[in-house]
Amino acid sequence: MQVLVRDNNVEQALRVLKKKLQREGVFREMKARSAFEKPSEKRAREKAEAIRRQRKLARKQMQREGLLPAPKKAARTR
């Protein structure tokens, strides 16, 4: 992963790097690997993740078909 530093603005580059790592799930994986996870907890977590993915796909499909309104886009402020 690579982040460019512009105008010696290291703070902004760090923010961009943290956001990229967050999107990739690196922090979540580090936290998960820091402690042992019981097999029953792993099964429950994976099942919950699968349900979440299926609901998300169904929601997107319904939005494409026009059965649900599309989410409103957040206005970016600078």
GIDAGI-V539625 format. One record per residue. N is the residue number from 1. RES is the residue in one small letter. SS is DSSP state (2 for helix, 1 for strand, 0 for the rest). PSI is psi in radians with two decimals (NA if undefined). OMEGA is omega in whole degrees, -180 to 180 (999 if undefined). Layout:
# GIDAGI-V539625
n->[N;N]
res->[RES;RES]
ss->[SS;SS]
psi->[PSI;PSI]
omega->[OMEGA;OMEGA]
This chain:
# GIDAGI-V539625
n->[1;2;3;4;5;6;7;8;9;10;11;12;13;14;15;16;17;18;19;20;21;22;23;24;25;26;27;28;29;30;31;32;33;34;35;36;37;38;39;40;41;42;43;44;45;46;47;48;49;50;51;52;53;54;55;56;57;58;59;60;61;62;63;64;65;66;67;68;69;70;71;72;73;74;75;76;77;78]
res->[m;q;v;l;v;r;d;n;n;v;e;q;a;l;r;v;l;k;k;k;l;q;r;e;g;v;f;r;e;m;k;a;r;s;a;f;e;k;p;s;e;k;r;a;r;e;k;a;e;a;i;r;r;q;r;k;l;a;r;k;q;m;q;r;e;g;l;l;p;a;p;k;k;a;a;r;t;r]
ss->[0;0;0;0;0;0;0;0;0;2;2;2;2;2;2;2;2;2;2;2;2;2;2;2;0;2;2;2;2;2;2;2;2;2;0;0;0;0;2;2;2;2;2;2;2;2;2;2;2;2;2;2;2;2;2;2;2;2;2;2;2;2;2;2;2;0;0;0;0;0;0;0;0;0;0;0;0;0]
psi->[2.45;2.41;2.30;2.42;2.08;2.36;0.67;0.53;1.44;-0.61;-0.76;-0.68;-0.68;-0.71;-0.75;-0.74;-0.80;-0.69;-0.72;-0.75;-0.66;-0.78;-0.64;-0.27;0.35;-0.75;-0.71;-0.72;-0.68;-0.75;-0.70;-0.64;-0.20;-0.42;2.69;2.42;2.15;2.57;-0.64;-0.66;-0.66;-0.78;-0.77;-0.73;-0.80;-0.65;-0.75;-0.70;-0.71;-0.73;-0.74;-0.75;-0.78;-0.73;-0.69;-0.78;-0.75;-0.71;-0.77;-0.70;-0.76;-0.62;-0.69;-0.62;-0.13;0.19;-0.41;2.55;2.56;2.60;2.57;2.42;2.37;2.41;2.27;2.31;2.50;NA]
omega->[-174;178;180;177;-178;177;-179;180;-176;-179;180;179;177;177;180;180;180;180;179;179;179;-180;-179;179;-178;-178;180;180;178;180;-179;-178;-176;-179;179;178;-180;-180;179;178;180;179;-179;180;-179;178;179;178;180;178;179;179;-179;179;180;178;180;179;179;179;179;178;178;-179;178;180;177;177;178;179;179;179;179;178;179;179;179;999]
